[in-house]
Amino acid sequence: MDFNMKKLASDAGIFFTRAVQFTEEKFGQAEKTELDAHFENLLARADSTKNWTEKILRQTEVLLQPNPRPRCQFLANSARVEEFLYEKLDRKVPSRVTNGELLAQYMSEAANELGPETPYGKTLIKVGETEKRLGAAERDFIHSASINFLTPLRNFLEGDWRTISKERRILQNRRLDLDASKARLKKAKAAEAKAALWSDEVDKAEQELRVAQTEFDRQAEVTRLLLEGISSTHVNHLRCLQEFVESQATYYAQCYRHMLDLQKQLGSTQGVIFPGTFVGNTEPASSPLSSASLATAAATIPVVPTVVGMSSTGEAAISLDDVAPPASGTRKARVLYDYEAGDSSELALLADELITVYSLPGMDPDWLIGERGNRKGKVPVTYLELLS
């Protein structure tokens, strides 16, 4: 009991001494041991790494789990808490229905109730199927990003950074002890100059200073090594960032393919759904895909329109050299958007130009033969407005 009381009294005395030293430093009444410039740079770099890691982590969580409506905040927070608990228990988080999959479910139910054989019902089903695929792709992306990007960032903040913070606090205490020892030695020497009786106090203060200096130097080295490890943290986060970009690129590539396929499906059935009109009769508010974006996508995403030429019946593809326009059935068409030819059998298009188009027996209904001057090639129907 006496030992515990003495220890508590000693700890209280140390705390009081540090508090006095800290306060006097703030008011400029005591000297402070300054760290070297390299050490200060390491501290600043570590602080910046921690602050930006927190911001990037939070914003990535918002990106992966958007919450535009305030009333959903509680549900979103509950979901994050659940994920945290599963992670701590080292158990797999149960997969949830994504917003796209939920939208797909609503569209499917609406189609069944409003009539799956009606034009609207058929379109709801087609769009719903695509939304379901988009939702599945989104879930895969979120899972990949969480494992390969968010988890390493959290591990740094909850592991390495806590260790660094702990050692920095110890270093701060060691510095306060060192400066308090310097102050006591200075006072003892001043008293010794007045009376030789204080020589014992000087010896004691010098001994305390040597111990404090040793402990400070040792702790400074430990802290320095941890701070220099921030460079390794940057390398690790760089690798995680590259994996995040790759998973995001894969996700958007999948979305592009699904939406391009849906656009083709809706374009090929539009004339059936709306008799007497043709694809592109109504000018869209904006081009869904510019020539630049198509060119970029074609260079990076292995997406090719449905094989054109003859339908998939085993017949040979059309040879453009042997193609001649039919005696009747040619039409004029205005190009809605720029189109980059995918290969030598296709015809590149420029928005607003007029071309002659016609179809041949057995062709894919999503494509026509287009002619401009002495050039001809296959062109996608969805990029045209057929003129009467």
C-alpha positions as CSV (number, residue, x, y, z in Angstrom):
1,M,0.0,0.0,0.0
2,D,2.8,2.4,0.9
3,F,4.6,1.5,-2.3
4,N,1.5,2.3,-4.4
5,M,1.1,5.6,-2.6
6,K,4.7,6.5,-3.2
7,K,4.4,5.7,-6.9
8,L,1.3,7.8,-7.2
9,A,3.0,10.7,-5.5
10,S,6.0,10.3,-7.7
11,D,3.8,10.2,-10.9
12,A,1.9,13.2,-9.7
13,G,5.2,15.0,-9.1
14,I,6.5,14.2,-12.6
15,F,3.2,15.3,-14.1
16,F,3.3,18.6,-12.2
17,T,6.9,19.3,-13.2
18,R,6.1,18.6,-16.9
19,A,3.0,20.9,-16.7
20,V,5.1,23.7,-15.2
21,Q,7.8,23.3,-17.8
22,F,5.3,23.3,-20.6
23,T,3.4,26.3,-19.3
24,E,6.7,28.3,-18.8
25,E,7.7,27.5,-22.4
26,K,4.4,28.8,-23.7
27,F,5.0,32.1,-21.9
28,G,8.6,32.3,-23.0
29,Q,9.8,31.9,-19.4
30,A,11.8,28.7,-20.0
31,E,14.2,27.4,-22.6
32,K,13.1,24.6,-24.9
33,T,15.2,21.9,-26.6
34,E,14.6,22.2,-30.3
35,L,14.7,19.2,-32.6
36,D,16.9,19.3,-35.7
37,A,15.5,20.4,-39.0
38,H,15.5,16.9,-40.5
39,F,13.5,15.6,-37.5
40,E,11.0,18.5,-37.9
41,N,10.6,17.7,-41.6
42,L,9.9,14.0,-40.7
43,L,7.2,15.2,-38.2
44,A,5.5,17.5,-40.7
45,R,5.6,14.8,-43.4
46,A,4.1,12.2,-41.0
47,D,1.3,14.7,-40.0
48,S,0.5,15.4,-43.7
49,T,0.4,11.7,-44.5
50,K,-2.0,11.1,-41.6
51,N,-4.3,14.0,-42.4
52,W,-4.6,13.3,-46.1
53,T,-5.0,9.5,-45.5
54,E,-8.0,10.3,-43.3
55,K,-9.5,12.6,-45.9
56,I,-9.0,10.2,-48.8
57,L,-10.4,7.3,-46.7
58,R,-13.5,9.2,-45.8
59,Q,-14.2,10.5,-49.3
60,T,-13.6,7.0,-50.8
61,E,-16.1,5.6,-48.4
62,V,-18.6,8.3,-49.7
63,L,-17.8,7.3,-53.3
64,L,-18.4,3.6,-52.6
65,Q,-21.4,4.1,-50.4
66,P,-23.1,7.3,-51.6
67,N,-25.8,8.7,-49.4
68,P,-27.6,11.7,-51.1
69,R,-30.6,11.7,-48.7
70,P,-30.1,12.9,-45.1
71,R,-32.8,10.4,-43.8
72,C,-30.6,7.6,-45.0
73,Q,-27.6,8.7,-42.9
74,F,-28.6,6.5,-40.0
75,L,-28.8,3.4,-42.3
76,A,-25.5,4.2,-44.0
77,N,-23.8,4.6,-40.6
78,S,-25.3,1.4,-39.4
79,A,-24.0,-0.4,-42.5
80,R,-20.5,0.9,-41.8
81,V,-20.7,-0.1,-38.1
82,E,-21.8,-3.6,-39.2
83,E,-18.9,-3.8,-41.7
84,F,-16.5,-2.7,-38.9
85,L,-17.7,-5.4,-36.6
86,Y,-17.5,-8.2,-39.2
87,E,-14.0,-7.0,-40.0
88,K,-12.9,-7.1,-36.3
89,L,-14.5,-10.6,-35.9
90,D,-12.6,-11.7,-39.1
91,R,-15.9,-12.8,-40.7
92,K,-17.1,-12.1,-44.2
93,V,-19.6,-9.3,-44.5
94,P,-22.9,-10.5,-46.0
95,S,-23.5,-9.1,-49.5
96,R,-26.2,-6.5,-49.8
97,V,-28.5,-5.5,-52.6
98,T,-27.0,-2.6,-54.5
99,N,-29.0,0.4,-55.7
100,G,-28.8,-0.9,-59.3
101,E,-30.1,-4.4,-58.3
102,L,-32.9,-2.8,-56.3
103,L,-33.9,-0.7,-59.3
104,A,-33.8,-3.8,-61.5
105,Q,-36.1,-5.5,-59.1
106,Y,-38.6,-2.6,-59.2
107,M,-38.5,-2.6,-63.0
108,S,-39.1,-6.3,-63.2
109,E,-42.1,-6.1,-60.8
110,A,-43.5,-3.1,-62.7
111,A,-43.2,-5.0,-66.0
112,N,-45.0,-8.0,-64.6
113,E,-47.9,-5.8,-63.3
114,L,-48.2,-3.5,-66.3
115,G,-47.8,-6.2,-68.9
116,P,-44.6,-7.9,-69.9
117,E,-45.7,-8.2,-73.5
118,T,-46.4,-4.5,-73.9
119,P,-43.7,-2.2,-75.4
120,Y,-43.3,-0.5,-72.1
121,G,-43.1,-3.8,-70.2
122,K,-40.6,-5.3,-72.6
123,T,-38.4,-2.2,-72.3
124,L,-38.6,-2.3,-68.5
125,I,-37.4,-5.8,-68.5
126,K,-34.5,-5.1,-70.8
127,V,-33.4,-2.0,-68.8
128,G,-33.9,-3.9,-65.6
129,E,-31.7,-6.8,-66.7
130,T,-28.9,-4.3,-67.5
131,E,-29.3,-2.5,-64.2
132,K,-29.0,-5.9,-62.5
133,R,-25.7,-6.5,-64.3
134,L,-24.5,-3.0,-63.4
135,G,-25.4,-3.6,-59.7
136,A,-23.4,-6.8,-59.7
137,A,-20.4,-5.1,-61.3
138,E,-20.8,-2.3,-58.6
139,R,-20.7,-4.8,-55.8
140,D,-17.6,-6.5,-57.2
141,F,-15.9,-3.0,-57.5
142,I,-16.9,-2.0,-53.9
143,H,-15.6,-5.3,-52.5
144,S,-12.3,-5.0,-54.4
145,A,-11.8,-1.4,-53.5
146,S,-12.6,-2.1,-49.8
147,I,-10.1,-5.0,-49.6
148,N,-7.3,-3.5,-51.7
149,F,-7.6,0.2,-50.9
150,L,-9.7,1.1,-47.8
151,T,-8.4,-1.7,-45.6
152,P,-4.7,-0.7,-46.0
153,L,-5.5,2.9,-45.3
154,R,-7.4,2.0,-42.1
155,N,-4.6,-0.3,-41.0
156,F,-2.2,2.5,-41.2
157,L,-4.3,4.9,-39.2
158,E,-5.3,2.3,-36.6
159,G,-1.8,0.6,-36.4
160,D,1.3,2.4,-37.6
161,W,0.0,5.9,-36.9
162,R,-1.1,5.0,-33.3
163,T,2.3,3.6,-32.6
164,I,3.9,6.8,-34.0
165,S,1.6,9.0,-32.0
166,K,2.4,7.0,-28.8
167,E,6.1,7.3,-29.3
168,R,5.8,11.0,-30.1
169,R,4.0,11.6,-26.8
170,I,6.7,9.8,-25.0
171,L,9.3,11.9,-26.8
172,Q,7.5,15.0,-25.8
173,N,7.5,13.9,-22.1
174,R,11.2,13.1,-22.3
175,R,12.0,16.5,-23.7
176,L,10.0,18.2,-20.9
177,D,11.9,16.1,-18.4
178,L,15.2,17.1,-20.0
179,D,14.4,20.8,-20.1
180,A,13.2,20.7,-16.5
181,S,16.5,19.0,-15.5
182,K,18.4,21.7,-17.3
183,A,16.4,24.4,-15.4
184,R,17.1,22.7,-12.1
185,L,20.8,22.4,-12.8
186,K,20.9,26.1,-13.8
187,K,19.2,27.1,-10.5
188,A,21.5,24.8,-8.5
189,K,24.6,26.4,-10.1
190,A,23.3,29.9,-9.4
191,A,22.7,29.0,-5.8
192,E,26.2,27.3,-5.6
193,A,27.8,30.6,-6.6
194,K,26.4,32.1,-3.5
195,A,27.0,29.3,-1.0
196,A,29.2,26.3,-1.2
197,L,26.6,24.4,0.7
198,W,24.7,23.7,-2.5
199,S,27.4,21.6,-4.2
200,D,25.4,18.4,-3.4
201,E,22.4,19.9,-5.2
202,V,24.5,20.6,-8.2
203,D,25.8,17.0,-8.3
204,K,22.3,15.7,-8.0
205,A,21.0,18.0,-10.8
206,E,23.8,17.0,-13.1
207,Q,23.1,13.3,-12.6
208,E,19.4,13.9,-13.3
209,L,20.3,15.8,-16.4
210,R,22.5,13.0,-17.7
211,V,19.8,10.5,-17.2
212,A,17.2,12.7,-18.8
213,Q,19.5,13.4,-21.8
214,T,20.1,9.7,-22.3
215,E,16.4,8.8,-22.2
216,F,15.6,11.7,-24.5
217,D,18.3,10.7,-27.1
218,R,17.1,7.0,-27.0
219,Q,13.4,8.0,-27.5
220,A,14.3,10.5,-30.2
221,E,16.1,7.7,-32.1
222,V,13.1,5.3,-31.8
223,T,10.7,8.0,-32.9
224,R,13.0,9.0,-35.8
225,L,13.0,5.4,-37.1
226,L,9.2,5.2,-37.0
227,L,8.9,8.5,-38.8
228,E,11.3,7.5,-41.5
229,G,9.1,4.4,-42.1
230,I,6.5,6.8,-43.5
231,S,8.3,6.4,-46.8
232,S,7.5,2.7,-46.8
233,T,3.9,3.6,-46.1
234,H,3.8,5.8,-49.2
235,V,5.1,2.9,-51.3
236,N,2.5,0.6,-49.9
237,H,-0.3,3.2,-50.4
238,L,0.9,3.8,-54.0
239,R,0.5,0.1,-54.8
240,C,-2.9,0.1,-53.2
241,L,-3.9,3.2,-55.2
242,Q,-2.8,1.4,-58.5
243,E,-5.0,-1.6,-57.6
244,F,-7.9,0.8,-56.8
245,V,-7.5,2.4,-60.2
246,E,-7.4,-1.0,-62.0
247,S,-10.6,-2.2,-60.2
248,Q,-12.3,1.1,-61.0
249,A,-11.3,0.9,-64.7
250,T,-12.6,-2.7,-64.8
251,Y,-15.9,-1.6,-63.3
252,Y,-16.4,1.3,-65.7
253,A,-15.4,-0.9,-68.6
254,Q,-18.1,-3.4,-67.6
255,C,-20.6,-0.6,-67.3
256,Y,-19.7,0.6,-70.7
257,R,-20.2,-2.8,-72.3
258,H,-23.5,-3.3,-70.5
259,M,-24.9,0.1,-71.5
260,L,-23.6,-0.2,-75.1
261,D,-25.4,-3.6,-75.4
262,L,-28.6,-2.1,-73.9
263,Q,-28.4,0.9,-76.3
264,K,-28.2,-1.5,-79.2
265,Q,-31.1,-3.6,-77.9
266,L,-33.3,-0.6,-77.5
267,G,-32.2,0.8,-80.9
268,S,-33.0,-2.4,-82.8
269,T,-36.5,-2.6,-81.3
270,Q,-37.5,1.1,-81.4
271,G,-39.0,0.9,-84.8
272,V,-41.2,-2.0,-83.6
273,I,-42.2,-0.3,-80.4
274,F,-43.0,3.0,-82.1
275,P,-44.5,2.1,-85.6
276,G,-43.9,4.7,-88.3
277,T,-40.8,6.2,-86.7
278,F,-37.2,5.4,-87.0
279,V,-34.2,5.4,-84.7
280,G,-33.0,8.8,-84.0
281,N,-36.1,10.8,-85.2
282,T,-35.8,12.8,-82.0
283,E,-32.6,14.8,-81.5
284,P,-31.1,13.8,-78.1
285,A,-30.2,16.4,-75.7
286,S,-26.6,15.3,-76.0
287,S,-24.6,12.7,-77.9
288,P,-24.3,9.6,-75.6
289,L,-20.8,8.9,-76.9
290,S,-18.6,11.4,-78.7
291,S,-16.1,10.2,-81.3
292,A,-13.3,11.0,-79.0
293,S,-14.7,8.9,-76.2
294,L,-15.5,6.1,-78.6
295,A,-11.9,6.2,-79.9
296,T,-10.5,6.1,-76.4
297,A,-12.8,3.3,-75.3
298,A,-12.0,1.3,-78.4
299,A,-8.3,1.6,-77.6
300,T,-8.7,0.5,-74.0
301,I,-11.8,-1.6,-73.8
302,P,-12.2,-4.8,-75.8
303,V,-15.8,-4.0,-76.8
304,V,-16.9,-4.7,-80.3
305,P,-20.5,-4.4,-81.6
306,T,-22.4,-7.5,-82.4
307,V,-20.8,-9.3,-85.4
308,V,-22.2,-7.6,-88.5
309,G,-22.8,-8.9,-91.9
310,M,-24.9,-12.1,-92.1
311,S,-26.9,-13.2,-89.0
312,S,-25.5,-16.0,-86.9
313,T,-26.7,-18.8,-89.2
314,G,-23.3,-20.0,-90.3
315,E,-23.5,-18.1,-93.6
316,A,-20.4,-16.3,-94.9
317,A,-20.1,-12.6,-94.1
318,I,-20.9,-10.0,-96.7
319,S,-18.0,-9.1,-99.0
320,L,-18.2,-5.3,-99.5
321,D,-16.6,-5.6,-102.9
322,D,-19.6,-7.6,-104.1
323,V,-22.2,-5.4,-102.5
324,A,-24.5,-3.5,-104.8
325,P,-27.4,-1.3,-103.8
326,P,-30.8,-3.0,-104.4
327,A,-32.9,-1.7,-107.2
328,S,-35.3,-0.2,-104.6
329,G,-35.1,0.4,-100.9
330,T,-32.2,2.8,-100.6
331,R,-32.8,5.7,-98.3
332,K,-31.1,8.9,-97.1
333,A,-30.0,9.1,-93.5
334,R,-28.6,11.9,-91.4
335,V,-25.7,11.0,-89.1
336,L,-26.5,11.9,-85.4
337,Y,-23.1,11.4,-83.9
338,D,-19.5,10.9,-84.9
339,Y,-18.6,7.3,-85.3
340,E,-15.1,5.8,-85.6
341,A,-15.0,2.7,-87.8
342,G,-14.0,-0.4,-85.9
343,D,-12.3,-2.0,-88.9
344,S,-12.0,-1.7,-92.7
345,S,-15.4,-3.1,-93.3
346,E,-17.1,-0.2,-91.5
347,L,-17.7,3.3,-92.6
348,A,-16.6,6.2,-90.4
349,L,-19.3,8.8,-89.9
350,L,-19.4,12.5,-89.1
351,A,-22.3,14.1,-87.3
352,D,-24.9,15.9,-89.5
353,E,-23.6,14.5,-92.8
354,L,-26.0,12.8,-95.2
355,I,-25.4,9.3,-96.5
356,T,-27.2,6.7,-98.5
357,V,-28.1,3.5,-96.6
358,Y,-29.7,0.2,-97.5
359,S,-30.1,-3.3,-96.0
360,L,-29.4,-6.7,-97.5
361,P,-31.1,-10.0,-96.7
362,G,-29.5,-11.8,-93.8
363,M,-27.8,-8.7,-92.3
364,D,-27.8,-8.0,-88.6
365,P,-30.8,-5.6,-88.1
366,D,-28.6,-3.3,-86.0
367,W,-26.5,-2.5,-89.0
368,L,-26.9,-1.1,-92.6
369,I,-24.7,-0.6,-95.6
370,G,-23.8,3.0,-95.9
371,E,-22.4,4.8,-99.0
372,R,-20.8,8.2,-99.2
373,G,-19.4,9.1,-102.6
374,N,-17.3,6.1,-103.8
375,R,-16.9,4.8,-100.2
376,K,-19.1,2.2,-98.5
377,G,-19.1,0.2,-95.4
378,K,-21.3,-1.0,-92.5
379,V,-22.8,1.6,-90.2
380,P,-24.7,1.2,-86.9
381,V,-28.4,2.0,-87.1
382,T,-28.4,3.8,-83.7
383,Y,-26.2,6.5,-85.1
384,L,-28.6,7.4,-87.9
385,E,-31.8,9.3,-88.4
386,L,-33.5,7.7,-91.4
387,L,-35.1,10.3,-93.7
388,S,-38.4,9.6,-95.6
